[in-house]
């Protein structure tokens, strides 16, 4: 079958690989759509980072590059082991994580903190930029027949945002005001997740014109941090208090400074971004306002299930605005990765399919 494999920085190739043969606990899933994630792009531009090199195979999979990429994927069941609520042809969204279920973190439910955590599409054993994947059947979530699988593929980044929102210790989102720093894929996913929770006000700080226009479809107000004082804008719209929670989806020092400034007294700063370089905490805001800083990484089983349930219930209003391009697998290098390198600010999410007839 066809698969897009990562070999090295700037080197992703569509090659022929053996079709996966599922183990006794695995389902075989035909891929319909898979999204290109920011982490995929980081591997392409700067890697290998998380993708294991030959001298350091992944501890769970024992595999190394070249690996078939893609971890935001949805498709249809081909076969499955007995005892699961699945059937051939069933539409499913797949949780792409690889975890042991036995370590001290997994046994308390923190499977996203597994001591040997991996991801399909990054750590080996096959990913979603291919025609099919063999995956632990318990990680396949059935979807209704009328679900658009190109939208369902967005559940994975929505789950990242859902987890971050869940970690904020907010008792009543209907009385909560939030600022999102960076209006890219995870920023928009946070806005959609907050809207699904009933958040009172959602503001986004985004400097690029194209993304800002998209952000206005899901936020109450969008600020340009190059022209606007984000802290002042937030205070103007919150009776002078500032926002309750700031979600950092950018990982830039200027955004960090603006977010801490925009927070109210005893507000929460939630980092969801991967920092390119170390950043310095704006200390006066941090101490004078007794700000709580937290981080969120990936998602656990509960977060993923809740995200699937919310998606099926239609709670992510405007989720279709995340998709800016749909491409065929053969074109992934130029129309996918190179397009994002050259025109990243013009895109939110590029989706890839191995089925040319549905592009």
Buried (B, 14 or more C-beta within 10 A) or exposed (E): BBBBBBBBEBBBEBBEBEBBEBEEBBBBBBBBBBBBBBBBBBBBBEBBEBBBEEEEBBEBBEBBBBBBBBBBBBBBBBEBBEEBEBEEEBBBBBBBBBBBEEBEBBEEEBBBBBEBBBBBBBBBBBBBBBBBBBBBBBBBBBBEEEBBBBBBBBBBBBBBBBBBBBBBEBEEBEEBBBBBBBBBBBBBBBBBBBBBBEBBBBBBBBBBEBBBEBBBEBBBBBBBBEEBBBBBBBBEBBEEBBBBBBBBBBBBBBBBBBBBBBBBEEBBBBBBBEEEEEBEBBEEBBEEBEBBBBEBBBBBBEBBBBBBEBBBEEBBEBBEBBBBBBBBBBBBBEBBBBBBEEEBBBBBBBBBBBBEEEE
